[in-house]
């Protein structure tokens, strides 16, 4: 009899990647039936999952009681929370705790959580405003203390962010500008929609080895200079990088998010998005090689043209 995996955010970037990766894996698609959780079961993306044999369920994550039906009977649960949905760390943390408690009550054997670094701690208080990182780190902390067997997958810097960050300039080329050094900052680039499922599959297949451990989900560390160099190579037009002052960068952001986004960029240089963690072990368990930056630019080149 197939085991059940519950995938939160099944029609989103991360959850959708997990669903596709399991469906496309001959062994895991036999081992698991998928229950996909989404807010709206009537939207086309949800109906497309139903057509592929996924049990699509609408569920709220706000309380244990509301989350319980989503994880009932599940062997494995993939959980992603969305800070940007309400822009509230408290709301996100409460959702993470509610699903964790529901998993514990349901006897879930493996909770895979999409986590991030506690930047306030990693930076020794120098970068205290990246709440969309710290909130996920607090959920990870809660999961670790709950006794639910868990693995933590930390997604890298979404390559899709660069659709808008790399801009056309007046000279017919492209420019990227950030408040960090072009040589020293290390950006762990990641094709979230294409690759998260590869790392989650690895976590499932290496269950005992990675219980309680972190998996760093990205393709490689890239300097900003390497990002623009490889971008130029694929697009066939010049691209340049410029380090800009903090206040200039902040002026480009909505006032409510300016400081958080500035610190998010500063993180790339010191202490580092993953605080300098080595990627070798994480890359070794991905079920397939993750997409490189060049692969991604080639696939989505129309986005910049």
Secondary structure, DSSP 8 states (H G I E B T S, - for coil): --EEEEEETTTSHHHHHHHHHHHT-HHHHHHEEEEEEES-TTSHHHHHHHHTT-EEEE---SSHHHHHHHHTT-SEEEE---HHHHT-HHHHHHHHHHHHHHHHHHT-SEEEEEE---HHHHTTTSSTT-HHHHHHHHHHHHHHHHT--EEEEEE-EEGGGHHHHSEE-TTSSEEEEESS-TTT--EEEE-HHHHHHHHHHHHHHTHHHHTT-EEEE-SEEE-HHHHHHHHHHHHTS-EEEEE--HHHHHHTS-TTTHHHHHHHHHHTTTT-TTTT---HHHHHH-SS----HHHHHHHTGGGT-
